[in-house]
């Protein structure tokens, strides 16, 4: 998922609200109804606008929660994978240390045939 999702929702909400306010202002200026009818119409539109904004917000929150859950799941998977890799690396390192110790011990301790050949010479 990209990071523009939350910015798109915020831009949409801002545009939605600004458009609603402009629409209300135009309705006031060009309304053929009386003042009381116009105020009632504006109230109704404001209620509709609020309901739409709440629905959009709820949708955005649901999407954000889904993204957060996905990120948590992926982080847990990565943590498990890194543990496996770390344990495997530690095992290989231990094996390499043991092999090095054996090789060093063999190099330091003279072999019996070599010791006899050195005494004969």
C-alpha positions as a Markdown table, in Angstrom:
| # | Residue | x | y | z |
|---|---|---|---|---|
| 1 | Unk | 0.0 | 0.0 | 0.0 |
| 2 | Unk | 1.2 | 3.5 | -0.6 |
| 3 | Unk | 1.2 | 6.4 | 1.8 |
| 4 | Unk | -1.0 | 8.5 | -0.5 |
| 5 | Unk | -4.2 | 6.8 | 0.7 |
| 6 | Unk | -4.7 | 8.9 | 3.8 |
| 7 | Unk | -3.8 | 12.1 | 1.9 |
| 8 | Unk | -6.3 | 11.2 | -0.8 |
| 9 | Unk | -9.0 | 10.8 | 1.8 |
| 10 | Unk | -8.1 | 14.0 | 3.5 |
| 11 | Unk | -8.1 | 15.9 | 0.2 |
| 12 | Unk | -11.5 | 14.4 | -0.7 |
| 13 | Unk | -13.0 | 15.4 | 2.6 |
| 14 | Unk | -11.6 | 18.9 | 2.3 |
| 15 | Unk | -12.9 | 19.2 | -1.2 |
| 16 | Unk | -16.2 | 17.8 | -0.2 |
| 17 | Unk | -16.7 | 20.3 | 2.6 |
| 18 | Unk | -15.6 | 23.3 | 0.6 |
| 19 | Unk | -17.9 | 22.2 | -2.2 |
| 20 | Unk | -20.8 | 21.9 | 0.2 |
| 21 | Unk | -20.1 | 25.4 | 1.6 |
| 22 | Unk | -19.9 | 26.9 | -1.8 |
| 23 | Unk | -23.1 | 25.2 | -2.8 |
| 24 | Unk | -24.8 | 26.5 | 0.3 |
| 25 | Unk | -23.6 | 30.1 | -0.4 |
| 26 | Unk | -24.8 | 29.9 | -4.1 |
| 27 | Unk | -28.2 | 28.5 | -2.9 |
| 28 | Unk | -28.6 | 31.5 | -0.6 |
| 29 | Unk | -27.8 | 34.0 | -3.3 |
| 30 | Unk | -30.1 | 32.5 | -6.0 |
| 31 | Unk | -32.8 | 30.9 | -3.9 |
| 32 | Unk | -36.3 | 31.5 | -5.2 |
| 33 | Unk | -37.8 | 30.6 | -1.9 |
| 34 | Unk | -38.5 | 32.7 | 1.2 |
| 35 | Unk | -35.9 | 33.2 | 3.9 |
| 36 | Unk | -37.5 | 30.5 | 6.1 |
| 37 | Unk | -37.7 | 28.0 | 3.3 |
| 38 | Unk | -34.1 | 28.7 | 2.3 |
| 39 | Unk | -32.9 | 28.2 | 5.9 |
| 40 | Unk | -34.8 | 24.9 | 6.1 |
| 41 | Unk | -33.3 | 23.8 | 2.9 |
| 42 | Unk | -29.8 | 24.7 | 4.1 |
| 43 | Unk | -30.4 | 22.8 | 7.4 |
| 44 | Unk | -31.5 | 19.7 | 5.4 |
| 45 | Unk | -28.5 | 20.0 | 3.1 |
| 46 | Unk | -26.2 | 20.4 | 6.2 |
| 47 | Unk | -27.6 | 17.3 | 7.7 |
| 48 | Unk | -27.1 | 15.4 | 4.5 |
| 49 | Unk | -23.6 | 16.8 | 4.2 |
| 50 | Unk | -22.8 | 15.8 | 7.8 |
| 51 | Unk | -24.1 | 12.2 | 7.2 |
| 52 | Unk | -22.0 | 11.9 | 4.0 |
| 53 | Unk | -18.9 | 13.2 | 5.8 |
| 54 | Unk | -19.5 | 10.7 | 8.7 |
| 55 | Unk | -19.9 | 7.9 | 6.3 |
| 56 | Unk | -16.7 | 8.9 | 4.5 |
| 57 | Unk | -14.8 | 9.2 | 7.8 |
| 58 | Unk | -16.0 | 5.7 | 8.9 |
| 59 | Unk | -14.9 | 4.3 | 5.6 |
| 60 | Unk | -11.5 | 5.9 | 5.9 |
| 61 | Unk | -11.1 | 4.6 | 9.5 |
| 62 | Unk | -12.0 | 1.1 | 8.4 |
| 63 | Unk | -9.4 | 1.3 | 5.6 |
| 64 | Unk | -6.8 | 2.6 | 8.1 |
| 65 | Unk | -7.5 | -0.2 | 10.5 |
| 66 | Unk | -7.2 | -2.8 | 7.8 |
| 67 | Unk | -3.8 | -1.3 | 6.7 |
| 68 | Unk | -2.6 | -1.2 | 10.3 |
| 69 | Unk | -3.6 | -4.9 | 10.8 |
| 70 | Unk | -1.8 | -5.8 | 7.6 |
| 71 | Unk | 1.3 | -4.0 | 8.7 |
| 72 | Unk | 1.2 | -5.7 | 12.1 |
| 73 | Unk | 0.8 | -9.1 | 10.4 |
| 74 | Unk | 3.7 | -8.5 | 8.1 |
| 75 | Unk | 5.9 | -7.2 | 11.0 |
| 76 | Unk | 5.2 | -10.4 | 12.9 |
| 77 | Unk | 6.1 | -12.5 | 9.9 |
| 78 | Unk | 9.3 | -10.6 | 9.4 |
| 79 | Unk | 10.2 | -11.1 | 13.1 |
| 80 | Unk | 9.6 | -14.8 | 12.8 |
| 81 | Unk | 11.7 | -15.0 | 9.6 |
| 82 | Unk | 14.5 | -13.0 | 11.2 |
| 83 | Unk | 14.5 | -15.3 | 14.2 |
| 84 | Unk | 14.9 | -18.4 | 12.0 |
| 85 | Unk | 17.7 | -16.7 | 10.0 |
| 86 | Unk | 19.5 | -15.6 | 13.2 |
| 87 | Unk | 19.2 | -19.1 | 14.8 |
| 88 | Unk | 20.6 | -20.7 | 11.6 |
| 89 | Unk | 23.4 | -18.2 | 11.5 |
| 90 | Unk | 24.3 | -18.9 | 15.1 |
| 91 | Unk | 24.3 | -22.7 | 14.4 |
| 92 | Unk | 26.6 | -22.2 | 11.4 |
| 93 | Unk | 28.9 | -20.0 | 13.5 |
| 94 | Unk | 29.1 | -22.6 | 16.3 |
| 95 | Unk | 29.9 | -25.3 | 13.7 |
| 96 | Unk | 32.6 | -23.1 | 12.2 |
| 97 | Unk | 34.1 | -22.4 | 15.6 |
| 98 | Unk | 34.2 | -26.1 | 16.4 |
| 99 | Unk | 35.8 | -26.9 | 13.0 |
| 100 | Unk | 38.4 | -24.1 | 13.6 |
| 101 | Unk | 39.2 | -25.5 | 17.1 |
| 102 | Unk | 39.6 | -29.0 | 15.6 |
| 103 | Unk | 41.9 | -27.7 | 12.9 |
| 104 | Unk | 43.9 | -25.6 | 15.3 |
| 105 | Unk | 44.3 | -28.5 | 17.7 |
| 106 | Unk | 45.4 | -30.8 | 14.9 |
| 107 | Unk | 47.9 | -28.2 | 13.7 |
| 108 | Unk | 49.4 | -27.7 | 17.2 |
| 109 | Unk | 49.5 | -31.3 | 18.2 |
| 110 | Unk | 52.2 | -33.2 | 16.1 |
| 111 | Unk | 51.0 | -36.4 | 14.6 |
| 112 | Unk | 52.8 | -39.5 | 15.9 |
| 113 | Unk | 54.4 | -40.4 | 12.6 |
| 114 | Unk | 55.8 | -36.9 | 12.2 |
| 115 | Unk | 57.2 | -37.0 | 15.7 |
| 116 | Unk | 59.0 | -40.3 | 15.0 |
| 117 | Unk | 60.4 | -39.0 | 11.7 |
| 118 | Unk | 61.7 | -35.9 | 13.4 |
| 119 | Unk | 63.5 | -38.0 | 16.1 |
| 120 | Unk | 65.1 | -40.2 | 13.4 |
| 121 | Unk | 66.5 | -37.3 | 11.6 |
